[in-house]
């Protein structure tokens, strides 16, 4: 809870909360963030199992939902670099 509003842990929670509240505030916040990421060409999705080109790194992206002053909702993007370990000895 933040500012008297339940904050979802993940997208499934956000969808359920939007449905319960009969609103689309969390979906709109996620759509806005995805539009911003696409506009800025922040990430390039080559699909699951694709070869990674030189100069690029594989990463995991998580969305963190937040509540701002009523009725604003916000989504933040957290990215952790994932490095594959080689078994060379």
C-alpha positions in Angstrom: 0.0 0.0 0.0 1.1 3.5 -0.8 -0.9 6.6 -0.4 -3.9 4.4 0.5 -3.7 2.5 -2.8 -2.6 -1.1 -3.3 0.6 -1.3 -5.4 0.9 -4.5 -7.6 3.9 -6.8 -7.4 3.7 -7.8 -11.1 1.7 -7.5 -14.3 -0.9 -10.1 -13.2 -1.5 -8.3 -10.0 -1.8 -5.0 -11.9 -4.4 -6.5 -14.3 -6.4 -7.9 -11.4 -6.3 -4.5 -9.6 -7.4 -2.7 -12.7 -10.3 -5.1 -13.1 -11.3 -4.8 -9.5 -11.2 -1.0 -9.6 -12.9 -0.9 -13.0 -10.1 1.3 -14.3 -7.1 1.1 -16.7 -4.7 3.3 -14.8 -2.0 0.6 -14.4 -2.3 -0.6 -18.0 -2.1 3.0 -19.3 1.1 3.5 -17.2 2.6 0.3 -18.6 1.6 1.3 -22.2 3.1 4.7 -21.7 6.4 3.3 -20.5 6.6 0.7 -23.3 5.9 3.5 -25.8 8.7 5.6 -24.3 11.1 2.7 -24.5 10.3 1.9 -28.1 10.5 5.6 -29.1 14.0 5.9 -27.5 15.1 2.6 -29.0 16.3 1.5 -25.6 16.2 -2.2 -26.1 16.3 -4.5 -29.1 14.3 -7.7 -28.9 15.8 -10.4 -31.1 13.6 -13.2 -29.6 14.2 -16.0 -27.3 17.4 -18.0 -28.0 18.7 -15.6 -30.6 22.4 -15.1 -31.1 23.8 -12.0 -29.3 25.8 -9.8 -31.6 29.2 -8.3 -30.6 28.7 -5.1 -28.6 25.4 -6.2 -27.2 24.5 -7.9 -23.9 21.7 -10.1 -22.8 19.5 -8.6 -20.0 16.5 -9.3 -17.9 13.9 -6.6 -17.6 11.5 -6.2 -14.7 8.7 -3.7 -14.4 8.2 -2.0 -11.0 4.8 -0.4 -10.4 4.4 2.7 -8.3 1.6 5.0 -7.2 2.0 8.8 -7.4 -0.4 11.5 -6.3 -4.0 10.5 -7.1 -4.8 9.3 -9.7 -1.3 8.8 -11.3 0.3 5.4 -11.6 3.9 4.9 -12.8 5.9 2.0 -14.1 9.7 1.9 -13.8 11.9 -0.4 -15.7 14.8 -2.2 -14.0 17.3 -4.1 -16.0 19.9 -6.5 -14.8 22.8 -7.6 -17.0 22.9 -11.3 -17.4 26.3 -12.8 -18.2 26.6 -16.3 -19.4 29.4 -18.2 -17.8 31.7 -20.3 -19.9 32.9 -23.7 -18.7 36.4 -23.2 -20.1 39.2 -24.2 -17.7 
